[in-house]
Amino acid sequence: MNKLEFLVNNNGTMQLLQNKCDGDVIIHMSDGEDMNISNGDMVMLINLYQYIKRYDIQNDFINPYGKNRE
């Protein structure tokens, strides 16, 4: 199993888990909340983040002070 772990607010942690290459991603929060994201949706999320940052597009969650509007 592959795992990425991040410290988040309120002294919690967020873990991104994947059992196999190209498999779904499980997001586990230290408060016990779990969420499954399909491999395709995970790639789309990363592509969206990259696009918004690259072109400095204003987005309330990813880039609230972006200079460009789409």
Backbone torsions as a table, in degrees:
resi	resn	phi	psi	omega
1	MET	NA	133.7	176.3
2	ASN	-94.9	143.4	-176.5
3	LYS	-143.4	134.4	167.9
4	LEU	-114.2	137.5	-178.3
5	GLU	-132.8	134.5	-177.2
6	PHE	-130.9	144.5	171.1
7	LEU	-80.7	134.5	179.8
8	VAL	-125.4	178.8	-176.3
9	ASN	-57.8	162.8	180.0
10	ASN	60.0	31.7	178.9
11	ASN	58.1	27.9	179.0
12	GLY	-95.8	179.6	175.7
13	THR	-132.4	155.1	173.6
14	MET	-125.2	127.8	177.9
15	GLN	-116.6	134.3	171.9
16	LEU	-107.6	118.9	-174.4
17	LEU	-118.4	142.6	176.6
18	GLN	-142.3	124.5	-176.3
19	ASN	-78.0	-30.1	-179.2
20	LYS	-149.6	159.2	178.0
21	CYS	-57.2	133.8	179.4
22	ASP	66.8	18.7	177.5
23	GLY	-91.6	173.0	176.4
24	ASP	-61.9	157.9	178.8
25	VAL	-109.1	132.9	175.9
26	ILE	-103.8	124.7	175.1
27	ILE	-100.9	118.4	-179.6
28	HIS	-114.1	123.8	177.2
29	MET	-99.6	149.2	-177.5
30	SER	-64.1	-18.2	177.3
31	ASP	-80.9	2.9	176.3
32	GLY	98.8	-6.0	-179.3
33	GLU	-79.3	128.9	176.8
34	ASP	-118.1	150.4	178.8
35	MET	-146.3	134.7	176.3
36	ASN	-100.0	134.7	176.3
37	ILE	-124.3	129.9	179.7
38	SER	-65.1	155.6	179.6
39	ASN	-59.2	-39.4	179.0
40	GLY	-64.8	-41.9	177.9
41	ASP	-66.2	-35.9	178.9
42	MET	-63.9	-42.9	177.9
43	VAL	-63.7	-41.3	178.9
44	MET	-63.2	-40.2	178.4
45	LEU	-62.1	-43.4	179.3
46	ILE	-66.5	-41.5	177.8
47	ASN	-63.1	-41.4	177.9
48	LEU	-62.0	-46.8	179.0
49	TYR	-58.1	-47.7	-178.6
50	GLN	-61.4	-43.6	-179.5
51	TYR	-63.3	-46.6	-178.9
52	ILE	-63.4	-42.4	179.6
53	LYS	-69.5	-43.4	-177.2
54	ARG	-60.9	-42.6	-176.0
55	TYR	-100.8	12.2	175.9
56	ASP	48.6	50.2	-179.6
57	ILE	-87.0	135.7	178.2
58	GLN	-68.8	127.6	177.2
59	ASN	-147.4	127.3	-173.8
60	ASP	-56.4	-32.4	-176.7
61	PHE	-95.1	-43.4	-171.6
62	ILE	-92.0	-41.3	-173.5
63	ASN	-146.7	71.8	-172.4
64	PRO	-62.3	-23.9	-178.2
65	TYR	-107.0	22.6	178.7
66	GLY	-60.0	146.3	-175.7
67	LYS	-82.5	-24.2	-173.5
68	ASN	-107.1	148.8	173.9
69	ARG	-116.4	143.5	-178.7
70	GLU	-90.8	NA	NA
